[in-house]
């Protein structure tokens, strides 16, 4: 499959996506392009778009696009947080179908709260 990594995904991750043709938004000259336009461009040349932008699922009508979208759910977009998710990413890419959205990584339950303030 032809895979495009969003500019918010560390470019070094491309090395771990074996068996697929991988390019980055930067390599394509598509930096600073908004998601809607970026997805339109990507769908002309790629099969799968990989991002860490969780809001994309709510901002774009992915099911109308001729490209699959995979969204990382990781603590940060640092390479060290994304590398452990590579096996799941590879599976998501292999199973990708146009117009689908798949999340890779830990999905927090709606009741989970991460409190970082002072305890009372």
C-alpha positions in Angstrom: 0.0 0.0 0.0 1.0 3.6 -0.5 1.1 5.3 2.9 1.3 9.0 3.7 2.5 10.1 7.1 1.1 13.4 8.3 3.6 16.1 9.2 2.8 15.7 12.9 4.1 12.1 12.8 7.9 11.7 13.2 9.4 11.0 9.8 11.7 8.3 11.2 8.6 6.1 11.8 8.6 5.5 8.0 11.6 3.2 8.4 9.5 0.8 10.5 6.5 0.6 8.1 8.0 -2.3 6.1 6.4 -3.8 3.0 4.7 -0.5 2.1 5.6 2.5 0.1 5.8 5.3 2.6 6.2 9.1 2.1 5.8 12.0 4.5 3.8 15.2 3.9 7.0 17.1 4.0 8.5 14.9 1.3 5.5 15.6 -0.8 5.8 19.4 -0.2 2.5 19.4 1.6 3.4 21.1 4.9 1.0 23.6 6.5 -1.9 22.4 4.4 -5.2 22.0 6.3 -6.6 18.5 6.9 -9.4 18.7 4.3 -7.1 19.8 1.5 -4.4 17.4 2.6 -6.8 14.5 2.6 -8.0 15.5 -0.9 -4.4 15.6 -2.2 -3.4 12.4 -0.4 -6.4 10.5 -1.7 -5.2 11.1 -5.3 -1.8 9.3 -4.7 -2.1 7.2 -1.5 -4.1 4.4 0.0 -3.6 5.2 3.7 -3.1 8.4 5.6 -1.5 8.1 9.1 -1.8 10.9 11.7 -1.7 11.6 15.4 -4.4 14.3 15.0 -7.3 12.8 17.0 -9.6 15.7 16.0 -9.4 14.7 12.3 -12.1 12.1 13.0 -14.5 14.8 14.1 -13.5 17.4 11.6 -13.6 15.4 8.4 -16.2 13.1 6.8 -13.7 10.2 6.3 -16.3 7.8 5.0 -16.7 9.9 1.8 -12.9 9.8 1.0 -11.2 7.3 -1.3 -8.5 6.8 1.3 -8.2 5.0 4.6 -7.2 7.1 7.7 -5.3 5.6 10.7 -5.1 7.7 13.8 -2.5 7.0 16.5 -3.6 7.2 20.1 -0.4 7.6 22.0 0.7 9.7 25.0 2.7 12.0 22.6 3.7 12.1 19.0 7.3 11.3 20.0 8.9 8.4 18.2 9.4 6.5 21.5 5.6 6.6 22.1 4.7 5.5 18.6 7.2 2.7 18.0 5.5 0.3 20.4 2.3 0.7 18.2 4.0 -0.4 15.0 2.6 -3.9 15.0 -1.0 -2.6 15.3 -0.2 0.1 12.7 1.0 -2.5 10.2 -2.2 -4.6 10.8 -4.4 -1.5 10.3 -2.6 -0.6 7.1 -3.0 -4.2 5.8 -6.7 -4.1 6.6 -7.3 -0.6 5.4 -10.3 0.1 3.1 -11.1 3.4 1.4 -13.4 5.6 3.5 -12.5 4.0 6.8 -11.0 5.4 10.0 -9.1 3.2 12.4 -7.5 4.1 15.8 -4.3 2.5 16.8 -3.2 2.5 20.4 -4.8 2.7 23.8 -8.3 4.1 23.7 -9.2 5.8 26.9 -12.6 5.0 28.4 -14.9 8.0 28.7 -14.9 7.8 32.5 -11.1 7.8 32.7 -9.7 11.0 34.0 -6.1 12.0 34.3 -5.7 14.4 37.2 -2.5 16.4 37.3 -3.6 19.1 39.7 -3.0 19.3 43.5 -4.8 16.8 45.7 -7.3 18.3 48.2 
